[in-house]
Amino acid sequence: MMYNFDKITDRHNTGSYKWDSAENNDVIPLWVADMDFQTAPCVIEALRKRVEHGVFGYTLVDNEYYASVCRWFKQYHDYVINPDMILYTSGVVPAVSAIIKALVPAGSGVIVQTPVYNCFFSSIRNNGCRVVENKLLRRDLSGQEFTYDMDFEGLESLASDPLNKMLLLCNPHNPAGRVWSRDELETVMRICMRNNVVVVSDEIHCELTLPDIDYVSYGTVDKDSVVCLSPSKAFNTAGLQIANIVCPNADVKAQIDRAINVNEVCDVNPFGVVGLKAAYTDEGRMWLDELRHYIKGNYHLVKEYIRHSLPQFAVTRLEATYLPWIDISSIGISSHMLEDQLKQKAGVWVNSGEMYGAEGYVRLNIACPRMVLAEGLRRFVEGINNLV
């Protein structure tokens, strides 16, 4: 491998939300979804050159930026985007919030497929709308694995209610780890189209499929949909605060643009622009491909560790993201209590399933050097065994 993902970078005392939030510096954080790997060298070098310039005034997003986005998604995902479809903003969560503000009247329902990314709930409620849950259907597999399918009958029923105006799609899905197939996405399109439900697809994890698994953008299936994209998850650049909304419909785009300005998330910083252009290159792709292989190795370590040490638990079949979802219901402790106990007594921090709308599960962030992950898993197992 060209890149060293085993390298340990000390993130303590760097203003890291992930590493500096715990009261005890010894806690291993396998929770919030950022990675402990340094970003691609091409991104670091581009940012270094920008810093050396020394002037950081208001940012003009240039034509090269739009060309980088369009070229990347056409080349690697067969997703044709034109520059006039793109609205930039400071992140996918602000993007989703602005889209809801623009397109969903207050009091209306927004459908989500739970368990799902926790900020979906707050973005909906903060805009005066109602969370409408269409629960995913769990499907158990062999070898302590399980996965999820969409409940299309449930979606049809909810979409047919004229008070429900939007579906927030998570593609790939966090925390289910699913990469939705073209057939599944086409079924979503047909249901929502005949019921006049707008689909907004959060595709922030699109680059983080496991090797040999390809993601299908919902934007290639439904030409009228709104898609949210960012390099932040794949290249570990969330702090650079850059994201894009892709909207082919000019009238809808204008409404969203207005909401972005109302929410005052219309300005971005120069480092986000420079970082995206450097990431969306052939060199960035080489780094990303090696990262995906490394994450796959970490995932297999998790599965083997759980299989041997906690055979009462089951783990999602991970197709994308670096966030395995683990069924801990057999121990009879709430996931929130387990999160707290593991953090306080075992020195490892995981996410409670409650925050994603599903009790009896925890989510692990495995995007860290393998040595750190192995120690985190050891503490996880020890903490479980000391509780039961």
C-alpha positions, -999 to +999 in steps of 0.1 A: +000+000+000+012+035-008-005+051+022+000+043+059-034+040+076-018+023+106-001+056+115-015+069+148-021+107+149-026+121+184-058+142+183-060+151+220-060+188+227-066+198+191-102+209+195-114+175+183-151+170+191-144+132+189-113+130+211-116+160+234-153+156+246-147+128+271-137+138+306-111+111+307-083+113+280-079+075+282-113+069+266-111+054+231-138+072+210-156+048+186-186+071+183-190+103+162-184+097+125-151+112+116-120+092+109-087+092+127-067+090+095-049+120+080-066+130+048-051+123+014-016+139+008-029+158-022-055+175+000-029+184+026-005+198+000-032+219-016-043+233+018-006+240+027-002+261-004-034+280+003-022+287+039+012+299+026-007+326+005-016+342+038-048+360+029-081+345+037-108+368+026-143+362+012-144+332-011-154+331-048-164+296-058-148+294-093-156+274-124-129+248-116-148+239-084-180+230-104-160+212-130-143+191-103-177+180-089-191+172-123-160+153-135-157+132-104-193+120-103-194+113-141-161+094-140-166+073-109-204+071-105-219+076-139-238+105-124-241+133-149-243+167-131-242+200-148-227+231-131-261+249-132-276+222-110-252+228-081-257+249-050-228+249-025-232+253+012-214+246+045-225+210+051-250+183+044-270+190+076-274+227+068-283+216+032-310+192+044-324+218+068-326+245+040-342+221+016-369+212+042-375+249+049-378+256+012-400+227+001-421+215+031-448+236+047-446+238+085-468+211+101-463+187+072-447+152+075-413+142+064-408+105+060-376+088+073-366+052+073-354+043+108-329+035+122-314+065+105-289+094+110-299+113+141-297+148+125-326+140+102-349+142+132-336+176+144-336+191+109-372+181+104-384+193+138-363+226+137-383+235+106-417+230+123-424+197+105-433+162+118-410+131+117-429+102+101-412+069+106-412+041+080-391+015+098-367-006+078-373-043+079-345-063+095-335-095+078-313-120+096-285-138+078-262-166+087-231-162+108-243-136+133-251-111+105-282-092+096-292-066+071-322-043+064-347-039+035-370-010+028-407-015+038-422-005+005-458-013+016-453+010+046-437+037+024-467+035+000-491+039+029-473+069+043-466+086+010-503+084+001-511+107+030-513+142+015-499+156+047-466+139+041-446+159+016-411+146+016-390+115+019-354+119+033-335+090+018-301+080+033-281+065+004-259+046+014-277+042+047-264+052+081-264+032+103-279+002+084-248+000+062-269-007+031-261+004-004-295+006-020-298-012-054-311+004-085-342-017-083-349-005-048-343+031-057-366+028-087-394+014-065-389+044-042-392+067-072-424+051-084-440+053-050-431+089-044-438+101-079-474+088-079-480+103-045-463+137-052-437+132-025-404+150-030-373+128-025-342+143-010-312+119-009-284+124+015-254+107-002-226+119+020-213+083+025-214+075-013-176+071-016-173+048+013-186+016-002-166-015+005-144-026-024-163-042-053-196-026-042-208+003-063-233+029-051-261+041-073-270+078-069-307+084-066-301+113-089-295+088-117-329+072-111-351+102-104-341+132-125-363+155-104-349+146-071-326+166-048-292+151-039-268+162-012-231+154-016-198+162+002-163+149+002-162+154+040-168+118+051-147+100+026-117+124+029-121+132+066-125+169+060-157+177+079-140+207+095-135+223+061-173+227+059-182+222+023-212+204+006-232+205-026-269+203-033-277+189-068-311+201-081-319+198-118-352+217-115-345+255-118-376+266-099-370+242-070-333+252-070-343+288-067-365+280-037-336+261-020-312+289-028-335+314-011-337+291+020-299+287+021-297+325+022-324+328+049-305+303+070-273+322+063-253+291+052-246+305+018-209+314+024-181+289+025-144+292+034-115+289+010-102+257+025-134+238+018-132+249-019-095+240-022-099+207-003-127+195-025-108+203-058-078+184-045-098+155-033-117+150-065-086+141-085-070+108-097-046+110-067-074+115-043-091+084-058-060+063-053-059+072-017-096+066-013-094+031-029-067+021-004-088+036+025-118+014+015-097-017+016-083-008+050-118-002+063-129-036+050-100-051+070-112-033+101-147-046+095-136-082+093-117-077+126-149-065+142-169-094+129-143-120+140-139-103+174-177-103+180-181-138+167-155-153+191-160-131+221-197-121+221-215-148+202-249-135+216-245-103+195-251-099+157-235-074+134-248-057+102-235-069+069-216-037+061-218-026+024-209+010+030-198+035+057-173+027+085-201+024+110-211-012+119-244-015+137-245-041+165-275-058+181-269-058+219-305-066+229-296-100+243-280-085+274-312-067+285-296-033+291-308-001+273-284+011+246-282+045+263-272+029+296-247+007+279-231+036+261-227+054+295-214+023+313-188+015+286-176+051+286-173+054+324-161+019+333-145+004+303-129+034+286-146+030+252-172+053+237-199+040+213-232+054+201-265+044+216-290+031+191-317+052+207-304+083+189-310+067+155-345+055+165-338+019+175-334+006+210-312-025+215-283-015+192-251+004+193-230+019+165-193+016+162-169+039+143-141+017+130-123+043+109-091+043+130-057+026+130-062-012+135-042-011+167-066+015+182-096-005+170-083-037+185-078-021+219-113-005+216-128-039+209-110-055+238-124-028+261-159-032+245-159-070+252-144-066+287-170-039+295-199-061+283-186-091+303-183-071+335-219-059+331-237-092+325 
